[in-house]
Amino acid sequence: MADTPDGNVDDRIWITSRTRMISERKALRRQNYSYLLLTYYSLFVVVISAFSEYYRNYYKLFDSINISASVVVLAASLVVAGFRFEAAAMVFRDCY
């Protein structure tokens, strides 16, 4: 390709594609991290709910805390789904 005043076009194309590859990897990493975190918190809430009789003796407001934790996990899962990390990664992949 011809040289431009800003530099070689091939170099700029390579840098752009490399940047998109890195961005795709970051988006997929964020998606996996958020899935693992949501899974961890969901399992935590389920385990706490399973042993609610034990904790209810020590914490008077345990039922309220348990319901609040469930709502937080639900809201967090909706927010993470709204980020659409996988879709962003696919857009980056299509562009390189």
N, CA, C and O atoms as a Tinker XYZ file with bonds, in Angstrom:
   384  protein
     1  N      0.841000   -1.177000    0.000000    73     2
     2  CA     0.000000    0.000000    0.000000    64     1     3
     3  C      0.884000    1.237000    0.000000    63     2     4     5
     4  O      2.068000    1.187000    0.336000    81     3
     5  N      0.288000    2.317000   -0.377000    73     3     6
     6  CA     1.031000    3.570000   -0.463000    64     5     7
     7  C      1.210000    4.188000    0.910000    63     6     8     9
     8  O      0.417000    3.979000    1.829000    81     7
     9  N      2.273000    4.949000    1.011000    73     7    10
    10  CA     2.499000    5.678000    2.258000    64     9    11
    11  C      1.641000    6.930000    2.272000    63    10    12    13
    12  O      1.408000    7.552000    1.235000    81    11
    13  N      1.183000    7.282000    3.435000    73    11    14
    14  CA     0.408000    8.501000    3.623000    64    13    15
    15  C      1.215000    9.450000    4.470000    63    14    16    17
    16  O      2.225000    9.049000    5.047000    81    15
    17  N      0.800000   10.698000    4.561000    73    15    18
    18  CA     1.542000   11.640000    5.414000    64    17    19
    19  C      1.590000   11.202000    6.875000    63    18    20    21
    20  O      2.518000   11.565000    7.597000    81    19
    21  N      0.608000   10.430000    7.315000    73    19    22
    22  CA     0.562000    9.988000    8.713000    64    21    23
    23  C      1.325000    8.688000    8.941000    63    22    24    25
    24  O      1.474000    8.272000   10.090000    81    23
    25  N      1.803000    8.047000    7.918000    73    23    26
    26  CA     2.510000    6.786000    8.069000    64    25    27
    27  C      1.970000    5.757000    7.109000    63    26    28    29
    28  O      1.109000    6.053000    6.281000    81    27
    29  N      2.470000    4.563000    7.221000    73    27    30
    30  CA     2.087000    3.472000    6.348000    64    29    31
    31  C      0.670000    3.006000    6.686000    63    30    32    33
    32  O      0.337000    2.815000    7.856000    81    31
    33  N     -0.157000    2.826000    5.666000    73    31    34
    34  CA    -1.543000    2.396000    5.856000    64    33    35
    35  C     -1.593000    0.996000    6.460000    63    34    36    37
    36  O     -2.433000    0.719000    7.316000    81    35
    37  N     -0.696000    0.110000    6.018000    73    35    38
    38  CA    -0.664000   -1.249000    6.553000    64    37    39
    39  C     -0.420000   -1.244000    8.052000    63    38    40    41
    40  O     -1.024000   -2.030000    8.782000    81    39
    41  N      0.455000   -0.372000    8.513000    73    39    42
    42  CA     0.730000   -0.279000    9.950000    64    41    43
    43  C     -0.493000    0.179000   10.717000    63    42    44    45
    44  O     -0.796000   -0.346000   11.787000    81    43
    45  N     -1.194000    1.157000   10.172000    73    43    46
    46  CA    -2.388000    1.656000   10.863000    64    45    47
    47  C     -3.491000    0.612000   10.893000    63    46    48    49
    48  O     -4.210000    0.501000   11.886000    81    47
    49  N     -3.635000   -0.155000    9.819000    73    47    50
    50  CA    -4.650000   -1.213000    9.786000    64    49    51
    51  C     -4.300000   -2.283000   10.809000    63    50    52    53
    52  O     -5.183000   -2.762000   11.521000    81    51
    53  N     -3.032000   -2.669000   10.896000    73    51    54
    54  CA    -2.616000   -3.686000   11.856000    64    53    55
    55  C     -2.857000   -3.220000   13.280000    63    54    56    57
    56  O     -3.332000   -3.996000   14.109000    81    55
    57  N     -2.538000   -1.967000   13.579000    73    55    58
    58  CA    -2.743000   -1.436000   14.929000    64    57    59
    59  C     -4.224000   -1.421000   15.276000    63    58    60    61
    60  O     -4.605000   -1.760000   16.396000    81    59
    61  N     -5.060000   -1.028000   14.320000    73    59    62
    62  CA    -6.506000   -1.003000   14.566000    64    61    63
    63  C     -7.036000   -2.407000   14.819000    63    62    64    65
    64  O     -7.831000   -2.610000   15.736000    81    63
    65  N     -6.607000   -3.378000   14.020000    73    63    66
    66  CA    -7.109000   -4.740000   14.225000    64    65    67
    67  C     -6.597000   -5.314000   15.539000    63    66    68    69
    68  O     -7.326000   -6.027000   16.229000    81    67
    69  N     -5.367000   -5.013000   15.889000    73    67    70
    70  CA    -4.817000   -5.485000   17.166000    64    69    71
    71  C     -5.587000   -4.878000   18.339000    63    70    72    73
    72  O     -5.863000   -5.563000   19.324000    81    71
    73  N     -5.928000   -3.611000   18.233000    73    71    74
    74  CA    -6.702000   -2.944000   19.285000    64    73    75
    75  C     -8.073000   -3.586000   19.429000    63    74    76    77
    76  O     -8.561000   -3.756000   20.546000    81    75
    77  N     -8.693000   -3.939000   18.329000    73    75    78
    78  CA    -9.999000   -4.595000   18.386000    64    77    79
    79  C     -9.894000   -5.997000   18.975000    63    78    80    81
    80  O    -10.800000   -6.435000   19.684000    81    79
    81  N     -8.811000   -6.703000   18.695000    73    79    82
    82  CA    -8.600000   -8.027000   19.290000    64    81    83
    83  C     -8.465000   -7.924000   20.807000    63    82    84    85
    84  O     -9.025000   -8.732000   21.549000    81    83
    85  N     -7.725000   -6.937000   21.249000    73    83    86
    86  CA    -7.560000   -6.726000   22.689000    64    85    87
    87  C     -8.892000   -6.351000   23.327000    63    86    88    89
    88  O     -9.218000   -6.835000   24.410000    81    87
    89  N     -9.662000   -5.494000   22.664000    73    87    90
    90  CA   -10.966000   -5.083000   23.193000    64    89    91
    91  C    -11.931000   -6.262000   23.249000    63    90    92    93
    92  O    -12.715000   -6.378000   24.191000    81    91
    93  N    -11.878000   -7.136000   22.245000    73    91    94
    94  CA   -12.726000   -8.326000   22.262000    64    93    95
    95  C    -12.377000   -9.212000   23.452000    63    94    96    97
    96  O    -13.264000   -9.696000   24.155000    81    95
    97  N    -11.094000   -9.418000   23.673000    73    95    98
    98  CA   -10.653000  -10.255000   24.785000    64    97    99
    99  C    -11.075000   -9.652000   26.124000    63    98   100   101
   100  O    -11.481000  -10.381000   27.030000    81    99
   101  N    -10.982000   -8.332000   26.256000    73    99   102
   102  CA   -11.396000   -7.681000   27.503000    64   101   103
   103  C    -12.890000   -7.832000   27.732000    63   102   104   105
   104  O    -13.319000   -8.079000   28.859000    81   103
   105  N    -13.691000   -7.689000   26.677000    73   103   106
   106  CA   -15.141000   -7.834000   26.817000    64   105   107
   107  C    -15.511000   -9.254000   27.225000    63   106   108   109
   108  O    -16.375000   -9.449000   28.080000    81   107
   109  N    -14.864000  -10.242000   26.621000    73   107   110
   110  CA   -15.147000  -11.630000   26.993000    64   109   111
   111  C    -14.689000  -11.930000   28.415000    63   110   112   113
   112  O    -15.344000  -12.686000   29.133000    81   111
   113  N    -13.573000  -11.345000   28.821000    73   111   114
   114  CA   -13.089000  -11.538000   30.191000    64   113   115
   115  C    -14.063000  -10.918000   31.190000    63   114   116   117
   116  O    -14.351000  -11.506000   32.232000    81   115
   117  N    -14.561000   -9.741000   30.870000    73   115   118
   118  CA   -15.539000   -9.093000   31.755000    64   117   119
   119  C    -16.818000   -9.908000   31.851000    63   118   120   121
   120  O    -17.408000  -10.024000   32.925000    81   119
   121  N    -17.247000  -10.475000   30.723000    73   119   122
   122  CA   -18.448000  -11.301000   30.731000    64   121   123
   123  C    -18.246000  -12.525000   31.623000    63   122   124   125
   124  O    -19.098000  -12.834000   32.456000    81   123
   125  N    -17.136000  -13.213000   31.452000    73   123   126
   126  CA   -16.868000  -14.401000   32.260000    64   125   127
   127  C    -16.742000  -14.050000   33.733000    63   126   128   129
   128  O    -17.250000  -14.776000   34.588000    81   127
   129  N    -16.079000  -12.956000   34.037000    73   127   130
   130  CA   -15.930000  -12.521000   35.429000    64   129   131
   131  C    -17.291000  -12.205000   36.036000    63   130   132   133
   132  O    -17.569000  -12.596000   37.170000    81   131
   133  N    -18.134000  -11.508000   35.298000    73   131   134
   134  CA   -19.454000  -11.162000   35.841000    64   133   135
   135  C    -20.319000  -12.409000   36.026000    63   134   136   137
   136  O    -21.068000  -12.498000   37.000000    81   135
   137  N    -20.227000  -13.373000   35.105000    73   135   138
   138  CA   -20.975000  -14.622000   35.268000    64   137   139
   139  C    -20.513000  -15.393000   36.495000    63   138   140   141
   140  O    -21.331000  -15.907000   37.259000    81   139
   141  N    -19.205000  -15.470000   36.681000    73   139   142
   142  CA   -18.681000  -16.171000   37.853000    64   141   143
   143  C    -19.100000  -15.483000   39.148000    63   142   144   145
   144  O    -19.465000  -16.147000   40.119000    81   143
   145  N    -19.048000  -14.167000   39.161000    73   143   146
   146  CA   -19.434000  -13.413000   40.350000    64   145   147
   147  C    -20.923000  -13.594000   40.655000    63   146   148   149
   148  O    -21.300000  -13.794000   41.809000    81   147
   149  N    -21.756000  -13.526000   39.636000    73   147   150
   150  CA   -23.197000  -13.735000   39.841000    64   149   151
   151  C    -23.486000  -15.164000   40.304000    63   150   152   153
   152  O    -24.342000  -15.380000   41.163000    81   151
   153  N    -22.781000  -16.126000   39.742000    73   151   154
   154  CA   -22.969000  -17.517000   40.166000    64   153   155
   155  C    -22.579000  -17.684000   41.626000    63   154   156   157
   156  O    -23.281000  -18.348000   42.389000    81   155
   157  N    -21.469000  -17.086000   42.012000    73   155   158
   158  CA   -21.013000  -17.160000   43.396000    64   157   159
   159  C    -22.052000  -16.560000   44.343000    63   158   160   161
   160  O    -22.413000  -17.185000   45.341000    81   159
   161  N    -22.531000  -15.358000   44.042000    73   159   162
   162  CA   -23.508000  -14.726000   44.922000    64   161   163
   163  C    -24.836000  -15.470000   44.932000    63   162   164   165
   164  O    -25.497000  -15.543000   45.968000    81   163
   165  N    -25.231000  -16.019000   43.797000    73   163   166
   166  CA   -26.468000  -16.804000   43.756000    64   165   167
   167  C    -26.359000  -18.048000   44.625000    63   166   168   169
   168  O    -27.273000  -18.369000   45.385000    81   167
   169  N    -25.238000  -18.741000   44.507000    73   167   170
   170  CA   -25.033000  -19.926000   45.348000    64   169   171
   171  C    -24.969000  -19.552000   46.822000    63   170   172   173
   172  O    -25.472000  -20.284000   47.674000    81   171
   173  N    -24.354000  -18.422000   47.122000    73   171   174
   174  CA   -24.272000  -17.951000   48.499000    64   173   175
   175  C    -25.670000  -17.708000   49.072000    63   174   176   177
   176  O    -25.959000  -18.104000   50.201000    81   175
   177  N    -26.530000  -17.061000   48.296000    73   175   178
   178  CA   -27.897000  -16.791000   48.759000    64   177   179
   179  C    -28.676000  -18.092000   48.928000    63   178   180   181
   180  O    -29.454000  -18.231000   49.872000    81   179
   181  N    -28.475000  -19.034000   48.030000    73   179   182
   182  CA   -29.176000  -20.316000   48.132000    64   181   183
   183  C    -28.722000  -21.073000   49.379000    63   182   184   185
   184  O    -29.551000  -21.628000   50.101000    81   183
   185  N    -27.420000  -21.100000   49.637000    73   183   186
   186  CA   -26.909000  -21.797000   50.817000    64   185   187
   187  C    -27.405000  -21.129000   52.092000    63   186   188   189
   188  O    -27.811000  -21.806000   53.037000    81   187
   189  N    -27.373000  -19.816000   52.118000    73   187   190
   190  CA   -27.875000  -19.092000   53.293000    64   189   191
   191  C    -29.361000  -19.389000   53.497000    63   190   192   193
   192  O    -29.815000  -19.555000   54.630000    81   191
   193  N    -30.112000  -19.456000   52.407000    73   191   194
   194  CA   -31.542000  -19.763000   52.515000    64   193   195
   195  C    -31.765000  -21.181000   53.015000    63   194   196   197
   196  O    -32.702000  -21.434000   53.772000    81   195
   197  N    -30.915000  -22.100000   52.597000    73   195   198
   198  CA   -31.065000  -23.493000   53.023000    64   197   199
   199  C    -30.836000  -23.652000   54.523000    63   198   200   201
   200  O    -31.445000  -24.509000   55.163000    81   199
   201  N    -29.965000  -22.830000   55.074000    73   199   202
   202  CA   -29.668000  -22.908000   56.507000    64   201   203
   203  C    -30.310000  -21.760000   57.279000    63   202   204   205
   204  O    -29.768000  -21.288000   58.278000    81   203
   205  N    -31.460000  -21.325000   56.807000    73   203   206
   206  CA   -32.111000  -20.162000   57.422000    64   205   207
   207  C    -32.546000  -20.405000   58.865000    63   206   208   209
   208  O    -32.542000  -19.476000   59.673000    81   207
   209  N    -32.914000  -21.619000   59.194000    73   207   210
   210  CA   -33.329000  -21.908000   60.572000    64   209   211
   211  C    -32.196000  -21.639000   61.560000    63   210   212   213
   212  O    -32.427000  -21.110000   62.647000    81   211
   213  N    -30.994000  -21.997000   61.184000    73   211   214
   214  CA   -29.839000  -21.781000   62.061000    64   213   215
   215  C    -29.560000  -20.292000   62.234000    63   214   216   217
   216  O    -29.355000  -19.824000   63.355000    81   215
   217  N    -29.550000  -19.542000   61.125000    73   215   218
   218  CA   -29.208000  -18.126000   61.192000    64   217   219
   219  C    -30.322000  -17.283000   61.804000    63   218   220   221
   220  O    -30.058000  -16.239000   62.401000    81   219
   221  N    -31.549000  -17.730000   61.659000    73   219   222
   222  CA   -32.679000  -16.978000   62.199000    64   221   223
   223  C    -32.583000  -16.863000   63.724000    63   222   224   225
   224  O    -33.070000  -15.890000   64.301000    81   223
   225  N    -31.968000  -17.838000   64.372000    73   223   226
   226  CA   -31.794000  -17.782000   65.825000    64   225   227
   227  C    -30.848000  -16.668000   66.257000    63   226   228   229
   228  O    -31.003000  -16.109000   67.342000    81   227
   229  N    -29.876000  -16.343000   65.422000    73   227   230
   230  CA   -28.861000  -15.351000   65.779000    64   229   231
   231  C    -29.159000  -13.950000   65.246000    63   230   232   233
   232  O    -28.727000  -12.954000   65.827000    81   231
   233  N    -29.889000  -13.880000   64.152000    73   231   234
   234  CA   -30.196000  -12.584000   63.532000    64   233   235
   235  C    -31.704000  -12.417000   63.436000    63   234   236   237
   236  O    -32.380000  -13.175000   62.740000    81   235
   237  N    -32.219000  -11.430000   64.130000    73   235   238
   238  CA   -33.676000  -11.216000   64.140000    64   237   239
   239  C    -34.201000  -10.813000   62.771000    63   238   240   241
   240  O    -35.315000  -11.184000   62.403000    81   239
   241  N    -33.429000  -10.074000   62.029000    73   239   242
   242  CA   -33.864000   -9.588000   60.717000    64   241   243
   243  C    -33.339000  -10.446000   59.564000    63   242   244   245
   244  O    -33.191000   -9.966000   58.440000    81   243
   245  N    -33.063000  -11.704000   59.853000    73   243   246
   246  CA   -32.463000  -12.564000   58.829000    64   245   247
   247  C    -33.346000  -12.702000   57.594000    63   246   248   249
   248  O    -32.837000  -12.686000   56.474000    81   247
   249  N    -34.640000  -12.835000   57.772000    73   247   250
   250  CA   -35.538000  -12.987000   56.616000    64   249   251
   251  C    -35.487000  -11.763000   55.710000    63   250   252   253
   252  O    -35.495000  -11.889000   54.486000    81   251
   253  N    -35.436000  -10.591000   56.310000    73   251   254
   254  CA   -35.338000   -9.363000   55.512000    64   253   255
   255  C    -34.004000   -9.297000   54.776000    63   254   256   257
   256  O    -33.949000   -8.893000   53.614000    81   255
   257  N    -32.944000   -9.691000   55.447000    73   255   258
   258  CA   -31.622000   -9.701000   54.816000    64   257   259
   259  C    -31.594000  -10.694000   53.658000    63   258   260   261
   260  O    -31.034000  -10.409000   52.599000    81   259
   261  N    -32.191000  -11.839000   53.862000    73   259   262
   262  CA   -32.216000  -12.877000   52.830000    64   261   263
   263  C    -32.990000  -12.418000   51.597000    63   262   264   265
   264  O    -32.541000  -12.620000   50.469000    81   263
   265  N    -34.132000  -11.811000   51.806000    73   263   266
   266  CA   -34.922000  -11.292000   50.686000    64   265   267
   267  C    -34.174000  -10.182000   49.975000    63   266   268   269
   268  O    -34.177000  -10.120000   48.745000    81   267
   269  N    -33.534000   -9.306000   50.734000    73   267   270
   270  CA   -32.759000   -8.218000   50.135000    64   269   271
   271  C    -31.609000   -8.761000   49.299000    63   270   272   273
   272  O    -31.347000   -8.258000   48.206000    81   271
   273  N    -30.923000   -9.777000   49.798000    73   271   274
   274  CA   -29.820000  -10.380000   49.049000    64   273   275
   275  C    -30.321000  -11.008000   47.746000    63   274   276   277
   276  O    -29.647000  -10.930000   46.719000    81   275
   277  N    -31.487000  -11.623000   47.789000    73   275   278
   278  CA   -32.061000  -12.212000   46.580000    64   277   279
   279  C    -32.398000  -11.146000   45.552000    63   278   280   281
   280  O    -32.153000  -11.331000   44.360000    81   279
   281  N    -32.950000  -10.049000   45.998000    73   279   282
   282  CA   -33.292000   -8.946000   45.098000    64   281   283
   283  C    -32.026000   -8.332000   44.497000    63   282   284   285
   284  O    -32.007000   -7.977000   43.319000    81   283
   285  N    -30.977000   -8.210000   45.299000    73   283   286
   286  CA   -29.710000   -7.661000   44.799000    64   285   287
   287  C    -29.132000   -8.563000   43.717000    63   286   288   289
   288  O    -28.649000   -8.068000   42.699000    81   287
   289  N    -29.173000   -9.869000   43.917000    73   287   290
   290  CA   -28.662000  -10.803000   42.906000    64   289   291
   291  C    -29.488000  -10.692000   41.627000    63   290   292   293
   292  O    -28.933000  -10.696000   40.528000    81   291
   293  N    -30.794000  -10.594000   41.763000    73   291   294
   294  CA   -31.650000  -10.442000   40.588000    64   293   295
   295  C    -31.327000   -9.151000   39.839000    63   294   296   297
   296  O    -31.154000   -9.167000   38.621000    81   295
   297  N    -31.248000   -8.047000   40.555000    73   295   298
   298  CA   -30.948000   -6.763000   39.919000    64   297   299
   299  C    -29.562000   -6.778000   39.271000    63   298   300   301
   300  O    -29.388000   -6.258000   38.169000    81   299
   301  N    -28.584000   -7.368000   39.944000    73   299   302
   302  CA   -27.232000   -7.431000   39.382000    64   301   303
   303  C    -27.208000   -8.268000   38.107000    63   302   304   305
   304  O    -26.500000   -7.931000   37.157000    81   303
   305  N    -27.966000   -9.342000   38.081000    73   303   306
   306  CA   -27.988000  -10.165000   36.873000    64   305   307
   307  C    -28.631000   -9.415000   35.705000    63   306   308   309
   308  O    -28.205000   -9.574000   34.561000    81   307
   309  N    -29.637000   -8.613000   35.978000    73   307   310
   310  CA   -30.252000   -7.814000   34.915000    64   309   311
   311  C    -29.307000   -6.729000   34.418000    63   310   312   313
   312  O    -29.255000   -6.450000   33.220000    81   311
   313  N    -28.565000   -6.120000   35.327000    73   311   314
   314  CA   -27.606000   -5.079000   34.937000    64   313   315
   315  C    -26.489000   -5.691000   34.094000    63   314   316   317
   316  O    -26.110000   -5.134000   33.064000    81   315
   317  N    -25.964000   -6.829000   34.527000    73   315   318
   318  CA   -24.887000   -7.484000   33.773000    64   317   319
   319  C    -25.382000   -7.893000   32.391000    63   318   320   321
   320  O    -24.657000   -7.748000   31.407000    81   319
   321  N    -26.584000   -8.391000   32.309000    73   319   322
   322  CA   -27.145000   -8.750000   30.998000    64   321   323
   323  C    -27.294000   -7.516000   30.126000    63   322   324   325
   324  O    -27.147000   -7.595000   28.907000    81   323
   325  N    -27.585000   -6.382000   30.738000    73   323   326
   326  CA   -27.725000   -5.137000   29.990000    64   325   327
   327  C    -26.417000   -4.614000   29.432000    63   326   328   329
   328  O    -26.420000   -3.883000   28.442000    81   327
   329  N    -25.304000   -4.972000   30.043000    73   327   330
   330  CA   -24.002000   -4.531000   29.536000    64   329   331
   331  C    -23.679000   -5.178000   28.192000    63   330   332   333
   332  O    -22.961000   -4.594000   27.381000    81   331
   333  N    -24.199000   -6.371000   27.953000    73   331   334
   334  CA   -24.029000   -7.083000   26.688000    64   333   335
   335  C    -22.564000   -7.182000   26.257000    63   334   336   337
   336  O    -22.209000   -6.807000   25.140000    81   335
   337  N    -21.731000   -7.685000   27.150000    73   335   338
   338  CA   -20.310000   -7.832000   26.863000    64   337   339
   339  C    -20.063000   -8.750000   25.670000    63   338   340   341
   340  O    -19.180000   -8.495000   24.852000    81   339
   341  N    -20.857000   -9.829000   25.576000    73   339   342
   342  CA   -20.666000  -10.771000   24.487000    64   341   343
   343  C    -20.982000  -10.141000   23.130000    63   342   344   345
   344  O    -20.285000  -10.388000   22.146000    81   343
   345  N    -22.024000   -9.337000   23.087000    73   343   346
   346  CA   -22.374000   -8.665000   21.832000    64   345   347
   347  C    -21.291000   -7.673000   21.424000    63   346   348   349
   348  O    -20.959000   -7.555000   20.245000    81   347
   349  N    -20.743000   -6.963000   22.405000    73   347   350
   350  CA   -19.656000   -6.029000   22.110000    64   349   351
   351  C    -18.434000   -6.773000   21.589000    63   350   352   353
   352  O    -17.764000   -6.309000   20.666000    81   351
   353  N    -18.147000   -7.928000   22.182000    73   351   354
   354  CA   -17.010000   -8.726000   21.720000    64   353   355
   355  C    -17.221000   -9.190000   20.283000    63   354   356   357
   356  O    -16.280000   -9.208000   19.490000    81   355
   357  N    -18.442000   -9.561000   19.949000    73   355   358
   358  CA   -18.728000  -10.007000   18.581000    64   357   359
   359  C    -18.575000   -8.859000   17.579000    63   358   360   361
   360  O    -18.106000   -9.067000   16.460000    81   359
   361  N    -18.964000   -7.672000   17.976000    73   359   362
   362  CA   -18.800000   -6.513000   17.097000    64   361   363
   363  C    -17.316000   -6.265000   16.839000    63   362   364   365
   364  O    -16.916000   -6.014000   15.702000    81   363
   365  N    -16.500000   -6.335000   17.893000    73   363   366
   366  CA   -15.065000   -6.162000   17.720000    64   365   367
   367  C    -14.488000   -7.252000   16.817000    63   366   368   369
   368  O    -13.626000   -6.989000   15.979000    81   367
   369  N    -14.979000   -8.480000   17.002000    73   367   370
   370  CA   -14.469000   -9.598000   16.194000    64   369   371
   371  C    -14.845000   -9.432000   14.739000    63   370   372   373
   372  O    -14.041000   -9.737000   13.858000    81   371
   373  N    -16.041000   -8.958000   14.469000    73   371   374
   374  CA   -16.473000   -8.755000   13.077000    64   373   375
   375  C    -15.652000   -7.669000   12.381000    63   374   376   377
   376  O    -15.506000   -7.688000   11.159000    81   375
   377  N    -15.128000   -6.743000   13.142000    73   375   378
   378  CA   -14.401000   -5.616000   12.540000    64   377   379
   379  C    -12.936000   -5.924000   12.236000    63   378   380   381
   380  O    -12.289000   -5.159000   11.521000    81   379
   381  N    -12.414000   -6.999000   12.751000    73   379   382
   382  CA   -11.047000   -7.334000   12.379000    64   381   383
   383  C    -11.060000   -8.599000   11.608000    63   382   384
   384  O    -10.006000   -9.076000   11.187000    81   383
